[in-house]
Amino acid sequence: MKHRTFPVFLFCALFISAFPMVASAQYRTGYSELDDSDVVRTLKSHISYLASPSLEGRGAGTEGEEEAASYVRDILDSYGVEMLSGKDGDIFGIAQENGDTITSRNVLGFIQGYDKELNDHFIVVGARLDNIGKITAEQDGQPVERIYCGANGNASGLALMLELARMVSTNSILFRRSVIFIAFGASEQSFAGSWYFLNRSFGDAGNIDAMINLDMLGTGNSGFFAYTSSNPDMNMILSQVGADLQPVIPELTSREPFPSDHRSFYSKEIPSVLFTSGRYPERGTVRDTEDIIEYEPLERELEYIYNFTIYISNVKNAPLFRQDKLDVRTDDRLYTYEECDRKPVFMGNSDVRMFLVKWVYQYLRYPKQAVENGIQGRVTVGFTVGKNGKVKDVRVIRGADELLDEEAVRVVAASPDWKAGRVKGVNVDVAMSVAVDFKLEKKGKFGIKK
């Protein structure tokens, strides 16, 4: 990857050169910190600093947010991550309704992938840097200062991102695509940091293949969730990663747990996943302090997300935001499914999904060698429903593996006749495509159901 110069509009002088190591509170009865793993101890040190009252809640544009950014930068640098932002971060301004401007910053690090054909494509791992900050309220007629430390929102996500960066840096030879780590400033200000990164700061946004958002991950005993905006390819990747033995598996949710920076990537049509432990009672209150963090679940989440990052970095085909981005036309004389006045009909139904349900998955046979080798994937098959209703020109548009590709083509090619599509009352050839999923059953323990 070529070095880039990121635009800097404002400069601040404060820079953290030492990392305070504050001891975490005990979080369960009879527990001794001597039992902590090295990873837990490190996660505690990150959260202890990032959620310390001295940072005054890391409000957007405050010194606390700036100090947190400096801490994140120094840790990433110490882990061997190449920094893409200067010592003051990648600075940007946010105009306020009263005419003032908030000055915030992103912190960006980069680990280059090993594959020369794919290392100019990126997986972005992001975490919200800021929180609510400090608010002065009136109590019994007197002003009272309240600090919203944001231990789980989002010191937990930042801490996990830092340790994920360490693991990726240590094992960079395992990653085909390059990985960018970002602490987003001013996320509480309508996701300003992620918007700025995608629309002003990073010139290669079109080469971002996927985004992983880490937000509020520190209450894992209550659950661990993944939200993909119902993206089929991302859901498939989650399923494939979960098929291997994992310390924990996220529950896929179709309902967004809360808005976060993944929305900026979604608006740019970049497939994204939000990992979170979900909403919690202390969210947005002064009780969101270090003592509510559950570190053992956080460590398990880190291991899963590391495995997910490896997998998505190495997939042959990047996940698609929309399946219809694939070009299924092979000839100008072909009509698309959408162009038909009467769409092709299979077994009484014009919904293409029913072709999968009533035919493809009924007669699909998982290749034995693929099962033995643990091969999974999604094969997009293109075909034409001819004027006579017969299926022809079956081909792989987007393959997964030769064994899976061949089986998907075999089943589609063997399709019974359709009722032909029509345009202006005349039967026409229609270009079609279906995505055929090959998924293995989960086996084992540690949260994986048999």
Protein Blocks (a to p, Z undefined) as FASTA:
>chain_A
ZZdddddfbdcfbdcfbdcddddddfbehiafklpcfklmmmmmmmmmmmgmklnooagh
iaklmmmmmmmmmmmmmnopacfbdfkopadddddfkopacdddddddddddfblklmmc
ccdddddfbdnbjadddeehiacddddeklmlcmkmmmmmmmmmmmmmmmmmmpmbacdd
dddehklnoolmmmmmmmmmmmklmmpfbdcddehjllmmnoccddehhpaklmmmmmmm
mmpccfbdcdddfbdfbacfklmmmmnopacddddebjafkgoiaklcfklpcfklmmmm
mmmmmmmmmmmmmgmbacdfblklpcfbfbfkbccfklpmbdcdeehiabfklmmmmmmm
mmgccdfklmmnopacdddddddddfkopaehiacfbdfbfklmmmmmmmmmmpccdddd
deehiacddddddddddddddedeehiaZZ
